Amino acid sequence: MEPRLAAITFLRNGVRLGYPFIESIRSVLSIVDEFVVVVGESDDGTLDAVRSIGDSRLRVVESVWNTSVPNGFVYAQQTMLALFQTRARWVLSIQGDEVVHEDDLEKLQAAIEAADSDPRIEALTFEYLHFYGRPDLLGRGSRWYRREVRLLRNAKRFIVPSDAQCYTIVERNRRMRYPNTRPSGARMFHYGWLRPTEAHLSKALEVSAMWGGKIVPAKPYAQVDRRALESFHGTHPRVAQTWLATVANREFAPDRNYKLTLRDRRFRVKDFVERALRADFSIKHFHQLRALS
């Protein structure tokens, strides 16, 4: 019998780079029929850590990364490798720094039930919470993507066009388009910018060649526009509590001497117009369907 819901993710050196990948996997493991984890060659015990979860629904696929491809496309390769491993009707794509809150699992299951009966729905989106620097700070404004596709109807020809942030559908004429979606009602807690500074710098140095050799700042979190941050007063997923208390970066404050870039100033103007018009100018990699009348 084919699984109804599978989850997929990809990893490499997740331990050394400070990712909450075990927490990520555990956050959705209870609702999936199988979980495909593609693990690239690692030298820090990542593969053993995944296997130590000891759940029969986990299927580990070992891989080798081609880091010579530019612009982070190896992330897309690894995501598609994971996606092509499952025949489940629905696929939840979750990355190693993303965690789903336990309060949202029932909403997620209900959204899949509803989407099953509406063939127009090709994917479901998550609301994103981008934590920055500390567990009580969020990235705000149109510079951050507010929603992203993370649940796919696996009857479509999905591919990942760039660095694994989004998905596109390939039509018969070989043209790509964004999927037609509805909201899942669930939130994705994005912790990539909460990793320890040392881990962030290690990752940046490791992948800089894949991104054209970009210069890595000595204090990556501190170089930020203060207006791009806001306080978070909600609760974090239970499964992430230990990681937040023992691994996540907590000693953070924006650099008071940081000089706004032209890009920062453009986002300030964009956010002002957005608030005035009550609009949403954040990037979207999907077409949201209207509800049936």
N, C-alpha and C positions, 0 to 999 in steps of 0.2 A: 504493500500500500504506500503510495507516494505521500510524503509529508505535506501538511497544509501550510505550516509556517516554519521557515528556517531563518537563522541569523548567520551573517557572515562578517568576518573582519580579517585584517592582515596586520602583521607585526614583524619587527626586527629590532633586536637589542632594546626591548621595551623596559627591562629592568634598569639598565644603565642610563637610559634616557628619561627615566622618571615617570613613565606613563602609568595611569591607573587601569591597566588593561585587564587585570583579574577582576577588579570591581566592575568594569565595563561589561565583561562577559557574564558575570553573575547577576547583573542588574536585569537581564532579560531571559536568562536561562530557564526560568520556571515556566515561561509561556511558549517556548519554541519546541518543535519536534526534533530538530537537529541544529547544531551550531558548527559551521565550518570555519576553522581558524587556519589561515595560511601564514606560516612562520618562516621568514627568511633566515638565511644563515646568521646565527647570533653567537656571540662569545661571552654572554653574561648570564646564561641560565634561563633565558626567556622560554625556550622550548620545554624545559623541565617544569617551569612554573605553570605553563598552560596545562601540561599533562597531569600535574599534581591536583588539579581541580577534581579529577577522578569521576567525571560524569559520563554516562554512556551516550548521552546526546552529542558530546563533543567529537568532532572528526578533524584531526590535525593533518594538514597537508604541508609538507616541507618544500621550500622553494629557494631559488637563487635569484637575487636581484640583479638586474642589468642597470647599473648606476650611470652608464654612459649616455643614456637618453636624457635630453634636456628638459628643463622646466617641470621637474617633479613627475614626469609621465610614468616613472616606475610605480608610483602609487596607484595610478590608473591600471597598469598591468596587473598588479597584485590584487586589486579589487575585482577585476574581471575574472582572474583566475579563481577567486573564491566564488563569485557568482555562478560561474559555469560548472561548479561542482555539485550543485543541488538542483533537484527537479521539483522542489516545493512550489505550491501555487502562489505563495507570497513570500517575499524575502526581505528581512529586516537588515539593512546595512548599517553597521555601527562601527565607529573607529575607536582606536585604543585610548583616546582621551575623552570619550563621550560616555555618559552614564544616564540611564533612564530612571526616573523616580518611581518608587513602588506605588505611589498614589495614582500613577498614570497607567498602570498595566491593564486595568479593567477597561479604561477608555480606549486603549489601543486595541484590545480584543474586540470591543464593540464596534470600533471603526472598521476593522477588517470584515466583520460580519455584514455590516451595512454595504461596504464596497463590493463584497462578493456578488450582490444582487444588482449592481449597477455597472454594466460593462463599459460605460464611458470612463470610469475611474481607472486610470493606469498606474497611479501611485498615490501615496499619502505623505503629507508633509508633517514635520515636527516644528514646534516653536523652540527657538534656540535661546539659551541663556549662556552668554559668553563671559565667564569669570576671568578677572584680570588682576594679577598681582597678589590678591588676597581673597579668601573665600567670601568676604563680605562686600566685594566690589564687582560690578558688572560693566562691560563695555556697552555704551549706549549710542544712539544716533544711527544715521543711515550708512555709516561706514561699515557696520556689522551686518551680516546677513541675518535677518530675523526669522526666516523659515527656510527649510531645506528638505528635499526629498530624501527619505530614509526607508520607506516601505514601497516595494515594487511588486506589481502583478507580473509574475514570472512567465506570462504567455507572450510578452512583448520582447522585441529585440533591443534590449538595453545595452548601451555601452557607456564607458566613462571617457569623456573627451580630453581631460587634462590631468589634474592632480588629485582626483578622487573626491573633490568637494561635491560634485553634482553628477547627474545622470542625463543622458539623452536617449531618444528612441530613433532607430534607423528605419526609415520607410523603404518601400519596395524600390523606389528610384534612387536609393542610396543616399538620400538627403537626411540630415539629422534634424530633430525638433525636440523641444522640451515636452515632458509628459503632461497629460491632463490630470489634475489632482483635486483632492479634497483634503481638508485638515484632519489630522488624526486625533487631535485633542490632547496629545501628549507633548511633554517638554523634553528637550535634549540638554543635559547639563554638560557644557563644553568646558573641560578643565585644562586644555592645552597650555593656556597662559597662566596656570597656577603651579606648573612644575617648578622645582627648585631652579634657581638661577643657573647653577652649575650644569644641570641637566639640559636646560634650554640652550646654553652656550655650546655644550657638547653636540647636541643635535644640529644646531645651526652650522657649526664647523664641519660636521660630517656630511651635511647635504648641500653645502654652499656650492660645490662644483656642479651639482645638478641644477642649480639656479643661477648659473652664469657667474659664479664666484663672487656673489654679493658680500660686501663688508659686514661683519657681525659686530654690533655695538657692544661695548664692555658691560653696560647696564641695560639690557634689552627692555625690561619692564618699565624702567624709570623714564624712558624717552617717550612721553605720551602727553597729549593735550588733556589737562585736568577736566575740561568740559566733556570729554569723551567717556567719562566714568560716572557711575551712580551707585548708591548704596543698595545692597541686597538684604532684605529683611525676612525672606522666606526660609524654608527648611531644605537641607540637602538630603539626597538619598541616603538611607540607612547604610547601604552597602559601601558607601564612600566615606563614612565617618572616620574610620581608622586612618585611611590614606590622607584625608584632609588634616588630621591632627598630627600625623607623624612624618609625612613626606611633603605635602604641599607647601609652597612658598607662603610665608605669613608676614615676614618683615619687609613691607613694601610701602614706599611713598613716592609719588611722582617727583621728578627732578624739578625743583623750583626755578632752576636756571634754563630749563628747556625752552628753546625758541621755536615758536610755531613755524611750520613749513607752509609753503603755498598750498599743499594738499590739505593741511589742517584747516587753513582759512577757508578753503572751498567747502569743506564739510560743515564748518560753522554756518556759512551762508545757506547751504543746502538744508541743514537741520532747522534753521530759522524759517525758511520758506515752507518746509514740511509741516512744522507746527502751526504756522499761520493758515495753511490750507487744509490742515487735518488730513494730510496725504501720507503716503508711504513711498519713499524714493529709494529704499534699500534694494540691493540686487536680488533678483528672483530668477531661478532656473526652472520654472514650471509655469503652467497655465492653470489657474484655479477655476474649476467649474462652478457654475451657478447651481443652486439647489433646484431639484425638479419642482415645478409648480403643481 
